[in-house]
C-alpha cells in the first residue's frame, strides 16, 4: 500500500473557495473519511466508501478543517481551508 495512491484535488494546499474538492483512491483502500472543524467537532463522516472517486461540495463556514482518511493500514491527515 502506497500513501501516494490517495489524491485530494485541488492539491494547492487544499485552499478551496466554495467547499468543492475530490478525493481519489488509486489503491489506498479508503474505508472512512472524517472531517472536523478546529474545535474538534465532527462535521462530516462517511464510513461506507463505495467509489474510488468522491466529490465533495461542503456548505461550511470559511475556516480550517481537518480531514482524516482511513484504510486498513494507514490514516492520512489533510488540512482543508475554505476561503
C-alpha positions as CSV (number, residue, x, y, z in Angstrom):
1,X,0.0,0.0,0.0
2,X,1.4,3.4,-1.0
3,X,0.1,6.6,0.5
4,X,0.7,8.4,-2.8
5,X,-2.1,6.3,-4.2
6,X,-4.5,8.7,-2.5
7,X,-5.2,12.1,-4.0
8,X,-7.2,15.1,-2.8
9,X,-7.8,17.7,-5.5
10,X,-7.3,20.6,-5.8
11,X,-3.9,19.9,-4.3
12,X,-2.7,23.5,-3.9
13,X,-2.6,23.3,-0.1
14,X,-6.3,22.4,-0.2
15,X,-7.3,26.0,-0.2
16,X,-10.7,25.9,-1.7
17,X,-13.2,28.8,-2.3
18,X,-16.5,27.1,-2.3
19,X,-16.0,23.8,-0.5
20,X,-15.6,21.8,-3.7
21,X,-12.9,19.1,-3.9
22,X,-12.4,15.5,-4.9
23,X,-10.8,12.5,-3.1
24,X,-9.4,9.9,-5.5
25,X,-8.5,6.4,-4.2
26,X,-6.0,4.8,-6.5
27,X,-5.1,1.8,-4.4
28,X,-5.1,3.3,-0.9
29,X,-8.1,1.1,0.1
30,X,-10.1,4.1,1.5
31,X,-12.7,2.9,4.1
32,X,-13.7,6.0,6.0
33,X,-13.5,9.8,5.8
34,X,-13.9,12.1,8.8
35,X,-13.8,15.9,8.8
36,X,-13.6,18.0,12.0
37,X,-13.6,21.7,12.5
38,X,-10.8,23.3,14.6
39,X,-12.9,23.0,17.7
40,X,-12.8,19.2,17.3
41,X,-16.5,18.9,16.3
42,X,-17.2,16.2,13.7
43,X,-18.8,17.9,10.7
44,X,-18.7,15.1,8.2
45,X,-18.5,11.3,8.3
46,X,-18.6,8.7,5.6
47,X,-17.9,5.2,6.7
48,X,-19.3,3.5,3.6
49,X,-17.0,4.3,0.8
50,X,-18.3,2.6,-2.4
51,X,-16.4,4.6,-5.1
52,X,-12.8,5.3,-6.0
53,X,-13.7,9.0,-6.6
54,X,-15.7,11.0,-4.0
55,X,-16.9,14.5,-4.9
56,X,-17.3,17.0,-2.0
57,X,-19.4,20.1,-2.1
58,X,-19.3,21.3,1.5
59,X,-21.5,24.1,2.7
60,X,-19.4,25.0,5.7
61,X,-18.4,28.4,7.0
62,X,-15.0,29.8,6.0
63,X,-12.2,28.3,8.0
64,X,-9.8,25.4,8.5
65,X,-11.0,21.8,8.7
66,X,-9.1,18.7,9.4
67,X,-9.8,15.6,7.3
68,X,-8.8,12.1,8.2
69,X,-8.7,9.4,5.6
70,X,-8.7,5.8,6.9
71,X,-7.6,2.5,5.3
72,X,-6.9,-0.8,6.9
73,X,-3.2,0.0,7.0
74,X,-2.9,3.8,7.4
75,X,-4.5,7.1,8.4
76,X,-3.8,10.2,6.3
77,X,-4.4,13.7,7.7
78,X,-5.2,16.6,5.3
79,X,-6.0,20.2,6.1
80,X,-8.8,21.9,4.2
81,X,-9.0,25.7,4.1
82,X,-12.4,27.0,2.9
83,X,-12.0,30.7,1.9
